[in-house]
Amino acid sequence: MACKGITATVLFESSALNRDEKIGGSVLSIKKLAREHGVFSYFSRPSIRHHLFTTLQYQCDWEPAPVSLAGDSNNKVIQFDFPEANILSYPELDVFGYMNTSAGGRPTRKAPLGITKAVSVEAWQADMSFGANHDMVARLRQVGEKAEPNPYSKEEHYSFYRVSFTLDLCRFGYDEYLYEADQKSPEPPKVLREWLDNYTRPVTEKEVREHAGWAEDKIFSLGEGAEWRKYSKEEQNIGYVGIFRQIGKMVFIVADEERKKRLTDVLSVLKNGIMLHGSGECYGINPQFIIIGCLTVPVPVFHNFVSLKNGTIAVDDLGMVIRENDYVLRAFVSSVFPCDKLLENGAPKVTKGIDIQKILSCCLENNHGEKE
């Protein structure tokens, strides 16, 4: 069956760095959720998204997409600057989605990469720490100034955390935009025409099918009558834009090689670790356990079954999911905890080690006809 999604569930160890509102003016709180069996700290989805993209900037040279202010003077909103920022020109928008309200239509793209909260697997025990700026006070006193420390308190929690990332391969690398055509002309709005004239050049549909073969089914379903244009950057083919004037639609399709590179970048960062820095503390989402699955449906199927029991991974339920869930085509596992039983329970679907090339082969060779 076709691979239409990838999911990765990670278990990592960290201090709770995602702060919430202050309590009583001077107590720094952490983000928490209450369950029947305790209170658990967590990192929010926007926090994880921020740290993941920051790591992609450092490691893979991903550029941050430009943003702009839109709306009237009393109601300004910050949004990505479409069409200057689109899924071809900036991988960030391809992976994380976007929304814009001022480009002659309402381009909105749900993020192909879904991210859960990173919730602790160990309950918070109401730990607190107390601190003050003694070093600065000492410096003032050395020059004869009278000064007293400014005290503060912080909620603290050090725990294992669980987070999952799920990528919809059917939407990754593809975007549609319905525009409001002028009554006198079926042409796209002026801002879109200017971007096309400045950054793209005409190509044939044959070339699009040759270099964006993963989207063959989508191209076929769109029908005939499109004008196709190619977007390149530094002489590298990034992708294509199709203009369907009769229905007021534009489609953006990332080329095979660029799509593969972006997927490799994301998988590499998930495998090797994500920067995690806050309040002067630096930890990192460094996987002590990670399982990546190639799926027929993009669902975080492993998320609820990765847990700790007696200081190690509880493997029975996870092995059952790998073995019996029909969505799972292949699973790849890396762990500092013993996992031989998991490999046995999940056989033959599970492989030890996160081999990105094997994951690409499993996902891309079975995804809309693309070949490695």
C-alpha positions in Angstrom: 0.0 0.0 0.0 1.0 3.6 -0.5 2.9 5.4 2.3 1.0 8.6 3.0 2.5 9.6 6.3 5.5 9.5 8.7 5.2 9.6 12.4 8.0 10.0 15.0 7.6 9.6 18.7 10.5 10.8 20.9 11.2 10.3 24.6 13.7 12.9 25.9 15.0 14.1 29.3 14.9 17.8 30.2 14.0 20.5 32.7 10.7 22.3 32.2 11.8 25.4 30.3 8.4 26.5 28.8 7.3 29.1 31.3 3.7 30.3 32.0 2.3 33.4 33.7 3.9 34.7 36.8 2.2 33.8 40.1 2.0 36.6 42.7 4.3 38.9 40.7 7.6 37.1 41.4 7.0 33.3 41.1 7.9 32.0 37.6 5.5 29.1 36.8 5.8 26.3 34.4 3.1 25.1 31.9 1.1 22.3 33.6 -1.8 19.9 32.9 -3.8 18.2 35.6 -4.8 14.5 35.2 -6.5 12.1 37.5 -3.2 10.6 38.6 -1.2 13.9 39.0 0.0 17.2 37.5 2.3 17.1 34.5 4.5 19.8 33.0 4.6 20.3 29.3 6.1 22.2 26.3 3.5 23.8 24.1 3.2 23.0 20.4 4.4 26.5 19.4 7.4 26.1 21.6 8.4 22.8 20.0 7.7 24.3 16.5 10.0 27.2 17.3 12.9 25.1 18.6 12.5 22.6 15.6 12.7 25.4 13.1 15.6 27.1 14.9 17.5 23.8 14.6 16.7 23.5 10.9 18.1 27.0 10.5 21.4 26.1 12.2 21.9 22.7 10.7 20.2 22.8 7.3 20.4 26.6 6.4 16.6 27.0 6.2 15.8 30.6 5.8 13.0 32.2 7.9 10.1 33.3 5.7 9.4 37.0 5.5 6.4 38.4 7.4 4.3 41.5 7.1 1.7 43.6 8.9 -1.8 43.5 7.5 -5.1 45.0 8.5 -6.3 48.5 9.4 -4.6 50.7 12.0 -6.7 49.5 14.8 -6.4 45.8 14.0 -2.9 44.9 12.7 -1.9 41.2 12.4 1.4 39.7 11.7 1.4 37.1 8.9 3.6 35.5 6.3 4.2 37.7 3.3 2.4 35.7 0.6 3.2 35.3 -2.4 6.8 36.4 -1.7 6.7 33.7 0.9 5.3 30.4 -0.4 6.1 26.7 -0.2 8.6 26.8 -3.1 10.6 29.8 -1.9 10.7 28.8 1.8 10.6 25.2 3.2 9.3 26.6 6.5 5.9 27.2 4.9 5.9 23.8 3.2 6.4 22.0 6.5 4.7 24.3 9.1 1.9 25.9 7.0 0.7 29.5 6.9 -2.2 31.9 6.7 -2.5 35.2 4.8 -5.5 37.5 4.4 -4.2 40.1 1.9 -3.2 38.6 -1.4 -6.3 38.9 -3.5 -7.8 35.8 -1.8 -7.3 34.0 1.4 -4.4 31.6 1.1 -4.3 29.3 4.1 -2.3 26.1 4.4 -2.8 23.6 7.2 0.6 22.5 8.5 1.5 19.1 6.9 3.6 18.5 10.0 1.5 17.9 13.1 3.2 18.3 16.5 1.8 17.2 19.9 2.6 18.9 23.2 5.7 17.5 24.9 4.1 16.2 28.1 6.1 14.9 31.0 5.7 11.2 31.8 6.5 11.7 35.5 4.2 13.8 37.7 5.3 17.2 39.0 6.0 17.1 42.8 5.5 20.9 43.4 9.3 21.4 43.3 10.4 25.1 43.7 13.7 26.9 43.6 14.7 30.3 45.1 17.2 32.7 43.6 18.4 36.3 43.7 20.8 38.6 41.7 23.7 38.4 44.3 26.4 38.9 41.7 25.0 42.2 40.5 24.5 43.3 44.1 28.1 42.5 44.9 29.3 44.6 42.0 27.3 47.7 43.2 28.6 47.2 46.8 32.2 47.1 45.5 31.8 50.7 44.2 30.2 51.9 47.4 26.5 51.7 46.4 23.9 50.3 48.8 22.0 47.5 47.2 19.8 44.6 48.3 19.1 41.4 46.3 15.9 41.1 44.2 14.6 37.6 45.2 12.5 35.4 42.9 11.1 31.9 43.0 10.7 29.4 40.2 8.6 26.2 39.8 10.9 23.4 38.7 10.4 20.0 37.1 13.0 17.6 35.7 11.5 14.7 33.9 11.3 12.6 30.8 9.0 14.1 28.1 7.1 12.5 25.2 6.4 14.3 21.9 5.3 13.1 18.5 5.7 14.6 15.0 3.4 13.4 12.2 4.0 14.4 8.5 1.2 14.1 5.9 3.1 13.2 2.7 0.0 13.8 0.5 0.1 17.6 1.4 3.9 17.9 2.0 5.3 19.6 -1.2 1.9 20.6 -2.6 -0.3 23.7 -2.1 -3.4 25.1 -3.8 -4.5 28.7 -3.9 -7.9 29.9 -5.1 -7.8 33.5 -6.2 -10.4 36.1 -7.1 -10.0 36.8 -10.8 -10.7 40.2 -12.2 -14.1 40.5 -13.9 -12.5 41.6 -17.1 -9.6 39.1 -17.1 -9.1 35.6 -15.8 -5.5 36.5 -14.8 -4.3 36.1 -11.2 -4.2 39.3 -9.0 -1.5 41.8 -9.7 0.7 40.8 -6.8 0.7 37.2 -7.9 1.4 38.1 -11.6 4.4 40.2 -10.5 5.8 37.4 -8.4 5.4 35.0 -11.3 7.1 37.4 -13.8 10.0 38.1 -11.4 10.8 34.6 -10.2 9.5 32.0 -12.6 9.8 31.0 -16.3 7.5 29.0 -18.6 7.9 25.3 -18.9 6.0 22.4 -20.5 3.7 20.1 -18.6 5.9 17.2 -19.7 8.8 18.7 -17.7 6.6 19.1 -14.6 5.6 15.4 -14.8 9.3 14.4 -15.3 10.6 16.3 -12.3 7.6 16.3 -9.9 6.6 12.7 -10.5 5.5 12.2 -6.9 2.5 14.5 -7.7 1.6 12.7 -10.9 -1.9 11.8 -9.6 -2.6 15.4 -8.5 -1.4 16.8 -11.8 -3.7 14.4 -13.7 -6.7 15.2 -11.5 -6.3 19.0 -12.2 -7.0 18.4 -15.9 -5.7 20.2 -18.9 -5.4 23.9 -19.8 -2.8 25.0 -17.3 0.1 27.3 -17.8 3.1 25.8 -16.0 6.1 27.9 -14.7 9.3 26.8 -13.1 10.8 28.3 -9.9 14.5 27.9 -9.4 16.9 29.3 -6.8 20.7 29.6 -7.4 20.2 27.5 -10.6 18.6 24.7 -8.6 15.1 23.4 -9.6 12.9 23.9 -6.6 9.4 23.3 -8.1 6.6 24.4 -10.3 3.5 26.7 -10.4 0.4 25.8 -12.4 -2.1 28.5 -13.3 -5.6 27.3 -14.1 -7.3 30.6 -15.2 -10.7 29.0 -16.1 -11.3 28.1 -12.4 -9.1 30.8 -10.7 -6.6 28.4 -9.2 -2.9 28.2 -8.7 -1.0 25.1 -7.6 2.5 25.0 -6.2 4.4 21.6 -6.5 7.9 21.0 -5.0 10.2 19.1 -7.3 11.2 15.5 -6.5 14.8 16.2 -5.4 13.9 19.2 -3.3 11.1 17.4 -1.6 13.4 14.5 -0.8 16.0 17.0 0.6 13.5 18.7 2.9 12.2 15.4 4.2 15.8 14.3 4.8 16.5 17.6 6.7 13.5 17.1 9.0 14.2 13.4 9.7 17.9 14.2 10.4 17.0 16.8 13.0 14.4 14.6 14.7 17.0 11.8 14.9 20.0 13.8 16.1 18.3 16.3 18.4 16.5 19.6 18.6 17.9 22.7 20.3 16.1 23.5 23.6 17.1 26.7 25.3 15.2 28.9 27.8 15.9 31.0 30.9 19.6 30.6 30.4 19.3 26.8 30.5 20.2 24.6 27.5 19.1 21.0 27.3 17.9 19.7 23.9 15.3 17.3 22.6 18.0 14.5 22.4 16.1 11.2 21.8 16.8 8.6 24.4 14.1 6.6 22.7 12.8 7.3 19.2 10.5 5.3 16.9 9.7 6.4 13.4 6.9 4.8 11.4 6.0 4.8 7.7 2.2 4.8 7.5 -0.7 4.5 5.2 -2.6 7.2 7.2 -0.7 10.1 8.9 -1.7 9.4 12.6 0.6 9.4 15.6 -0.1 5.7 16.2 2.8 5.2 18.7 2.3 8.3 20.9 0.0 6.9 23.6 2.0 3.7 23.9 5.5 5.0 24.6 5.9 5.1 28.4 8.3 4.3 31.1 7.9 1.4 33.5 10.4 0.5 36.2 13.0 2.8 34.6 12.7 1.4 31.1 10.4 1.4 28.0 7.1 -0.5 28.4 7.4 -2.6 25.2 4.4 -4.9 25.3 1.7 -2.5 24.1 4.1 -0.7 21.7 5.1 -4.1 20.1 1.4 -4.9 19.7 0.7 -1.6 17.9 3.6 -2.2 15.5 2.5 -5.8 14.8 -1.3 -5.3 14.6 -2.0 -1.8 13.4 -2.7 -2.0 9.7 -1.5 1.6 9.1 2.1 0.7 10.0 4.1 -0.4 7.0 7.6 -0.2 8.7 9.0 1.0 12.0 12.5 2.1 12.9 13.6 2.2 16.6 16.6 3.6 18.4 16.9 3.4 22.2 19.3 3.8 25.1 16.9 1.5 26.9 16.8 -2.3 26.3 14.5 -2.9 23.3 15.3 -6.5 22.2 11.8 -7.6 23.3 10.2 -4.8 21.3 12.2 -5.9 18.2 10.9 -9.4 18.7 7.3 -8.4 19.3 7.2 -6.0 16.3 8.9 -8.4 13.8 9.0 -8.3 10.8 7.8 -4.7 10.6 10.4 -3.2 12.9 14.1 -2.4 12.3 16.7 -1.5 14.8 18.4 1.9 14.2 17.1 5.1 12.5 18.4 4.7 8.9 17.2 7.7 7.0 17.9 6.3 3.6 15.8 3.2 4.4 13.0 5.5 5.7 13.1 7.5 2.5 13.0 4.4 0.4 10.0 3.1 2.2 8.1 6.4 2.1 9.0 7.9 -1.3 9.0 4.7 -3.4 5.4 4.1 -2.2 4.2 7.7 -2.3 2.4 8.6 -5.5 4.8 6.8 -7.7 8.0 8.6 -6.8 11.2 6.6 -7.1 14.4 7.0 -5.2 
